[in-house]
């Protein structure tokens, strides 16, 4: 039996179904926009794997990254800690000096250290509070999942009284506690938050950028918007070739709109003209626009094939010529 790759719509439905398990496993929330972005971006930019596997791995890695950030010290606190260590080293060095300039500088350093310590203490308290609340939310979610599994097991064995106790007692109480902790987290993060507990589309895009090397801003740009400004993007690099740019842009738009045979190339173009008018630059610009790399093209420069024998570079050497060369060697 041949199992076909699911469509983007089917993959989105699959990810929505398993999203909760990944949320519980990593202790984060996954936005619906993140699941949609994982499917669309993986299908568009990761061509050596198939759906839903590559989309699931994207969500998994994005959630894992966020969990590591939650467990690690925030960048803001880390930078202030480095500043504090530098000031403490400077303070110890200045204490050994007796001149007036060093004494004045010591007073300034000590004042900066006091202010910095106050700022650090406040930020660390905020970070600890957020991290503990997120940890409690994760624990409650794990307890809810365990209760649901226990309820299903009891239902299979026919223990209906236990099923009722779990579903209408244990799970309801845990869900109330979960709501309370979520509200508490929102209050804590209302003015300023140091930890991010939701996986968004930009987090998924950063994982794709790491895998493919494509900048994040290009990944998040919509396909429709990108194609509509094809001419303006190409004209920034190629000057004075409006007709060629328009022909190429229209061909690409027709292909992406589905008005072309899917078994044929996007378009076949012969750029003719003297040296320096922009033939090669247009080909490079088009490759960069479509595939985010100037190297993603096969370019044949006909000026390199002016002699009859040079056609062998395209189609290979003739059998007789190949044998002759071997004999000569």
HELIX and SHEET records of a PDB file:
HELIX    1   1 UNK A    8  UNK A   26  1                                  19    
HELIX    2   2 UNK A   32  UNK A   45  1                                  14    
HELIX    3   3 UNK A   53  UNK A   71  1                                  19    
HELIX    4   4 UNK A   75  UNK A   95  1                                  21    
HELIX    5   5 UNK A  100  UNK A  157  1                                  58    
HELIX    6   6 UNK A  160  UNK A  165  1                                   6    
HELIX    7   7 UNK A  166  UNK A  170  3                                   5    
HELIX    8   8 UNK A  171  UNK A  188  1                                  18    
HELIX    9   9 UNK A  201  UNK A  212  1                                  12    
HELIX   10  10 UNK A  216  UNK A  220  1                                   5    
HELIX   11  11 UNK A  223  UNK A  228  1                                   6    
HELIX   12  12 UNK A  230  UNK A  235  1                                   6    
HELIX   13  13 UNK A  242  UNK A  256  1                                  15    
HELIX   14  14 UNK A  279  UNK A  291  1                                  13    
HELIX   15  15 UNK A  302  UNK A  304  5                                   3    
HELIX   16  16 UNK A  308  UNK A  311  5                                   4    
HELIX   17  17 UNK A  312  UNK A  315  1                                   4    
HELIX   18  18 UNK A  319  UNK A  328  1                                  10    
SHEET    1   A 2 UNK A  29  UNK A  30  0                                        
SHEET    2   A 2 UNK A 198  UNK A 199  1                                        
END                                                                             
